[in-house]
């Protein structure tokens, strides 16, 4: 059974995604870069600073990841983060409320978002050499 909160979160996500095309079409610039894509696709749940406190987060259980938690985020590989964005949370053992963005974002855009998410972590991400 789907809860009322779940329906609200799904409706909010659908509204944001459906408005993305109109927003991009009205832009005089080329395609938005990672921070703008993050704002469009991630902020509703993860919040503007990536702390997992977006407007839809209140209705979610479990709560969205806090991208500023360097201990947690720095332990994740790029491949894990890419898979979560591309295939959704359930694909990596996380919440099924995290949608798949493969149909809206290219592989390159997803990689750029991962780089942006990594920039939010404290302490900063240090790739293994």
N, C-alpha and C positions, 0 to 999 in steps of 0.2 A: 504494500500500500504506500502510495506517495503522499508525503505530508504537505500541508499547505505551504510551509516554509520552502520546501524543495521546489514546488511549483513556482513560487515567487523568484527564487534564485534562477531557475531555468528561464523564466520570462525576462528577467533583467538581462541575462546573458544574451538571449535572442535579440532583444531590443538593441543592445550595444553592437552586436555583430551586424545586424541588419542596417544600422545607421552608418557603419564604417564606409560602405561604398559611396554613399552620398557625400560624406565628409571628404573622402579622398578625391572624389570627382570635382569638388568645388575648390580644391587646393590649386594654387598657381604653381607650386613647387612640384618636383618629382615625388615619387613614392616616399612616404614618411620613413624615417630611420628608426633605429631600435627604441629610443625613448618614447617616440610617438606611438609605435606599435605596442610597447609595453603599456602605455596609457590606455590604448584602445582595448587590448585583449586581456591584460593582467590586473590592472588597477581595480576593477570592480570587486575582485576577491582579495588580491594581495595588497591593495592600498597603494597610494602614491609614492610612499617611501619603501614599499616592498616588505612591510612588517607583518603582513597577513591580516590587516585590519581594514580592508576595503568595505564599502557599504553592503556588499552581499555576504561578507564574512559572518555577520551576526547570526544569520540563519543557517550557517553551515556547521556540521559536526561530522568529521573532524574539521578543525579550523585550517585555513590555508597556511602554507609554509611561510615562515618569516625569513625572507631572503637576506636580511641583515645579520642573521645568526651565522657568523663565519665558521664556528665549529661544525655546525650541521652542513652548511652549504659547501664548504671547502672539502668536505669528505666525499662529496658527490662528483662523479666524473662528468665531463661534458656529454658523453654518450647517454648517461642516465638522464640528464636535464633535457637533452634534445628529445629523447624518447618520451619523456613526460609531456612535453609541449606538443610534440607531433602526434602521439597516439593517445594522450589523456592519462589521467592519474592511475586508473585501474591497470594500465599496461605496465606500470612500475610498482604495483602493490600499494598505491596510495588511493585517495578518495576517488570514487567514480563520479563525483561532482566536478572534478577537473576535466573539462571537455577536451576533445581532440581538436587541434588547430591546423591539422595537415591540409584541410581544404581551403583555409584562408591565408596561410602563410607558406612561403616557399622555404626550401631547405636553407637557403642563404639568410633569409629573414629570421628563421629560428636560431641559427648560429649567432646572428647579431644580437638577438634577445638574450641568449645565454651569456654572451660577453657582457651585456648591460647588467643582467642579474648578478653576475660575478662581481661587478663594480660596486654593488650595494653591500657586500659582505664586510663585516668587521670581526676579526682582522681581515685584511684584504687577501684575496685568493692568490696563492703562489703556485703556479703549475709545477708539477714534478718534472724534474729534468732527467 
